[in-house]
Amino acid sequence: MGRGSGVSIGMSDRESSGSSIEAPRVLAESGRVKRYVFKPSGRVRWVVVGRERDYLLLPEAPYCSCDDFYFRVLHKQKPRCYHLDALEIARREKLYEEIEEEDSWYDRLMSEWTSEQP
């Protein structure tokens, strides 16, 4: 997991399947949405701490690095993954943790967040 992301917290069966409308709220309320701000550049990256790894989210795209996004969202089987829904809730209700990192950590963390292996 990413520097500063803490310990992965287990999810219920409903959340892990992504089939419950409660799953995004559980993610947001459990403090698993992180806003990384890199200094001094001011670059911002959003991350959701998942069961197996951290997922990079680009809300402007919208994009998530999870398998559900790749297999279901990009193939038009569903409009978005629940990580993006959790991010929306966390931003709206200020439920995210903000983490400041030096720019020297940017490449290392981006590499971790975009790798395919947990």
C-alpha positions as CSV (number, residue, x, y, z in Angstrom):
1,M,0.0,0.0,0.0
2,G,1.0,3.6,-0.5
3,R,3.0,5.6,1.9
4,G,0.5,7.1,4.4
5,S,-2.4,4.9,3.3
6,G,-2.6,3.0,6.5
7,V,-3.9,-0.5,7.0
8,S,-6.3,-2.2,4.6
9,I,-9.6,-2.7,6.3
10,G,-11.8,-5.8,5.4
11,M,-15.0,-5.3,3.6
12,S,-18.3,-7.0,3.8
13,D,-19.4,-9.5,1.1
14,R,-21.8,-6.9,-0.3
15,E,-19.1,-4.3,-0.6
16,S,-16.5,-6.6,-2.1
17,S,-19.0,-7.6,-4.8
18,G,-19.7,-4.0,-5.7
19,S,-23.4,-4.9,-6.0
20,S,-24.6,-2.9,-3.0
21,I,-25.4,0.8,-3.2
22,E,-24.0,0.9,0.3
23,A,-20.5,-0.1,-0.8
24,P,-19.4,3.4,-1.8
25,R,-20.6,4.9,1.4
26,V,-18.8,2.3,3.5
27,L,-15.6,3.1,1.7
28,A,-16.0,6.9,2.2
29,E,-17.1,6.7,5.8
30,S,-14.3,4.2,6.7
31,G,-11.6,6.8,5.8
32,R,-10.3,4.9,2.8
33,V,-10.5,7.8,0.3
34,K,-7.2,9.7,0.3
35,R,-6.3,13.0,-1.4
36,Y,-2.5,13.2,-1.9
37,V,-1.1,16.7,-2.4
38,F,2.5,16.8,-3.6
39,K,4.6,19.7,-2.6
40,P,5.8,22.1,-3.9
41,S,4.2,21.3,-7.3
42,G,0.7,21.2,-5.9
43,R,-0.2,18.1,-7.9
44,V,-3.2,16.2,-6.5
45,R,-3.9,12.5,-6.9
46,W,-6.9,10.6,-5.4
47,V,-6.5,7.1,-4.1
48,V,-9.0,4.6,-2.6
49,V,-7.5,1.9,-0.3
50,G,-8.9,-1.4,-1.5
51,R,-8.9,-4.9,-0.2
52,E,-5.8,-6.0,-2.2
53,R,-4.2,-2.7,-3.2
54,D,-4.6,1.0,-3.6
55,Y,-6.6,2.3,-6.6
56,L,-5.7,5.5,-8.5
57,L,-8.7,7.6,-9.4
58,L,-8.8,10.5,-11.9
59,P,-12.3,12.1,-11.2
60,E,-12.0,14.5,-14.2
61,A,-11.7,11.6,-16.7
62,P,-13.5,9.8,-14.9
63,Y,-11.0,6.8,-14.4
64,C,-10.2,4.2,-11.8
65,S,-7.4,1.7,-11.9
66,C,-9.6,-1.2,-10.6
67,D,-10.5,-4.3,-12.6
68,D,-14.2,-3.5,-12.4
69,F,-13.5,-0.2,-14.2
70,Y,-11.5,-2.0,-16.9
71,F,-13.8,-5.0,-17.4
72,R,-17.3,-3.5,-16.8
73,V,-17.1,0.3,-17.2
74,L,-15.0,0.5,-20.3
75,H,-17.1,-2.3,-21.8
76,K,-20.3,-0.3,-21.1
77,Q,-21.7,-2.9,-18.7
78,K,-22.1,-0.3,-16.0
79,P,-21.6,3.5,-15.9
80,R,-18.9,3.7,-13.1
81,C,-17.2,1.6,-10.4
82,Y,-18.0,2.0,-6.8
83,H,-14.6,3.5,-6.1
84,L,-15.6,6.6,-8.2
85,D,-18.9,6.7,-6.3
86,A,-17.0,6.6,-3.0
87,L,-14.8,9.4,-4.1
88,E,-17.9,11.5,-5.0
89,I,-19.4,10.9,-1.6
90,A,-16.1,11.6,0.2
91,R,-15.5,14.9,-1.7
92,R,-19.1,16.1,-1.2
93,E,-19.1,15.3,2.5
94,K,-15.4,16.0,3.2
95,L,-14.8,12.4,4.4
96,Y,-11.4,12.0,2.8
97,E,-7.9,12.1,4.4
98,E,-5.5,14.6,2.9
99,I,-1.9,13.5,2.8
100,E,0.9,15.8,1.9
101,E,4.0,14.3,0.3
102,E,7.2,15.7,-1.2
103,D,7.4,15.8,-5.0
104,S,10.3,13.3,-4.7
105,W,7.7,10.6,-3.8
106,Y,5.4,11.3,-6.8
107,D,7.0,8.8,-9.3
108,R,7.4,6.1,-6.7
109,L,3.8,6.3,-5.6
110,M,2.4,6.6,-9.1
111,S,4.3,3.5,-10.1
112,E,2.8,1.7,-7.1
113,W,-0.8,2.9,-7.8
114,T,-0.6,1.9,-11.5
115,S,1.1,-1.5,-11.1
116,E,-1.1,-4.5,-11.7
117,Q,0.2,-6.5,-8.8
118,P,-1.1,-6.1,-5.3
